[in-house]
């Protein structure tokens, strides 16, 4: 009897997710399996960036929009179902770019760059966030411009909204802390 062929391990995509239009940059570097669906990637982005999945989202890949079709609200004409699309079907190679929009009101735009295509490491539980810079803005703070105003208020004790903004955010906010340990704890729970 001939030896059984071992299944080839899935490739892993190393993605750099960068929040657009913010300086200094806010970004995360994640690794996901190639068979990850866009719906699953949405959750990886939510957990990695620190969002709370409180708003609508969409992916734009080579002129095609993907997301959650909502025919009852008239949102299904131009949007393809993200649950049916695996990354391996839309990512062509390294350096491939696409975008992710979260919260159509605040318009948090993210650029996603496929930095590398790697072999899966059998000792790693995917998805994983391997690095990142700066904290994600809080939900509903008004987009990039509102976030700047929020940071000014919490960092200046003399700002008229200082106390109100600190109370709103729960007492403290460190814009430099990407909270990688928390991110990976949540991603591990997602994969388990």
C-alpha positions in Angstrom: 0.0 0.0 0.0 1.5 3.4 -1.0 2.2 5.9 1.8 -0.6 8.3 2.4 0.0 11.8 1.1 0.1 14.4 3.9 -2.3 17.3 3.3 -0.4 20.4 2.4 -0.7 22.9 5.3 -2.7 26.0 4.5 -0.7 29.1 3.7 -0.8 31.9 6.2 -1.3 35.6 5.2 0.6 38.2 7.2 -1.6 41.3 7.0 -0.8 44.9 8.1 -4.0 46.7 9.0 -3.6 50.4 9.1 -6.2 53.0 10.2 -6.1 55.6 7.4 -5.7 59.3 7.8 -4.3 59.3 11.4 -0.9 60.5 12.4 1.0 58.9 14.0 -0.2 55.7 12.4 -2.4 53.2 14.3 -1.8 49.7 12.9 -1.8 45.9 13.6 0.1 43.1 12.0 -1.9 39.9 12.1 -1.4 36.4 10.7 -4.5 34.5 9.4 -5.0 31.2 7.6 -5.7 31.5 3.9 -9.1 29.7 4.3 -10.3 32.5 6.6 -13.5 34.0 5.3 -14.0 37.8 5.0 -16.6 37.5 7.8 -13.9 35.9 10.0 -11.4 38.5 9.0 -14.0 41.2 10.0 -13.8 39.7 13.6 -10.0 39.5 13.5 -9.9 43.2 12.6 -12.5 44.1 15.2 -10.6 42.3 18.0 -7.2 43.4 16.8 -8.0 47.1 16.4 -10.2 47.2 19.6 -13.5 47.9 17.9 -16.8 46.6 19.4 -18.7 45.5 16.3 -21.3 48.1 17.0 -21.6 49.4 13.4 -21.9 48.3 9.8 -18.8 47.5 7.8 -17.6 46.5 4.3 -14.6 45.3 2.4 -13.6 46.7 -0.9 -11.5 44.4 -3.0 -10.6 45.3 -6.6 -13.8 47.3 -7.0 -16.1 44.7 -5.5 -17.9 45.4 -2.1 -18.3 42.6 0.4 -20.2 42.7 3.7 -23.4 41.5 5.2 -26.3 41.8 2.7 -29.4 43.2 4.3 -32.2 43.0 1.7 -34.8 44.3 4.2 -32.9 47.6 4.3 -32.0 47.7 0.6 -28.3 47.0 1.2 -27.9 43.9 -0.9 -27.9 45.2 -4.5 -24.2 46.0 -4.7 -22.7 44.0 -1.8 -21.5 40.4 -1.9 -21.9 38.1 1.1 -18.6 38.1 3.0 -19.4 34.8 4.6 -19.0 33.0 1.3 -15.6 34.4 0.4 -12.3 33.0 1.6 -9.2 35.1 1.5 -7.5 32.6 -0.8 -10.1 33.4 -3.4 -9.5 37.2 -3.4 -5.8 37.6 -2.4 -3.6 37.1 -5.4 -0.1 37.6 -4.0 2.1 39.4 -1.6 1.8 43.3 -1.6 -1.9 42.9 -2.5 -4.0 45.7 -1.0 -7.6 46.1 -0.1 -9.7 48.2 2.2 -12.1 47.7 5.2 -14.5 50.4 6.2 -16.0 50.3 9.7 -18.8 52.5 11.0 -20.2 54.3 7.9 -20.9 57.4 10.1 -17.5 57.9 11.6 -15.9 56.3 8.5 -13.0 54.4 10.0 -11.1 53.4 6.8 -8.4 50.7 7.0 -5.8 49.8 4.5 -5.0 46.0 4.5 -1.7 45.0 3.0 -0.7 41.4 2.4 2.9 41.7 3.5 3.9 38.0 3.3 2.5 34.6 2.4 4.0 32.1 4.9 3.9 28.4 5.7 1.7 27.7 8.8 3.6 27.0 11.9 2.1 24.0 13.6 2.9 25.5 17.1 1.0 28.7 16.4 -2.8 29.1 17.0 -4.1 31.3 14.2 -5.3 34.1 14.0 -2.6 35.9 15.9 -1.6 39.6 16.2 2.1 39.7 16.2 2.6 43.4 16.7 1.0 46.8 16.5 1.2 50.4 17.4 -1.0 52.7 19.4 -4.5 52.3 20.8 -7.6 52.2 18.7 -9.8 55.2 18.9 -12.9 54.7 21.1 -16.2 53.9 19.3 -18.5 56.8 18.5 -15.9 59.5 19.0 -16.5 61.2 15.7 -14.0 59.7 13.3 -10.4 60.8 12.9 -11.2 64.4 13.6 -13.3 63.6 16.6 -10.5 61.4 17.9 -8.0 64.3 17.7 -10.5 66.4 19.7 -10.9 63.6 22.3 -7.1 63.3 22.7 -6.7 67.0 23.2 -9.5 67.0 25.9 -8.2 64.0 27.9 -4.5 65.2 27.8 -5.2 68.8 29.0 -6.6 69.1 32.5 -7.7 72.6 31.7 -9.7 71.6 28.7 -13.4 72.4 29.3 -14.3 68.8 28.3 -11.5 67.1 30.1 -13.5 65.6 33.0 -16.5 64.7 30.8 -14.3 62.8 28.3 -12.5 60.9 31.0 -15.8 59.9 32.5 -17.1 58.9 29.1 -14.1 56.7 28.4 -14.2 55.1 31.9 -11.5 57.0 33.7 -8.4 56.7 31.6 -7.1 56.1 28.1 -3.6 55.5 26.9 -3.3 56.3 23.2 0.1 54.6 23.0 -1.0 51.2 24.3 -2.0 48.7 21.6 -2.9 46.0 24.2 -1.4 43.1 22.3 -1.9 40.7 25.2 -5.6 41.4 25.4 -5.9 41.2 21.6 -4.3 37.8 21.4 -6.4 36.5 24.3 -9.5 37.4 22.5 -8.2 36.0 19.1 -7.4 32.7 20.9 -10.9 32.5 22.2 -12.2 33.2 18.7 -10.2 30.3 17.2 -10.9 27.9 20.0 
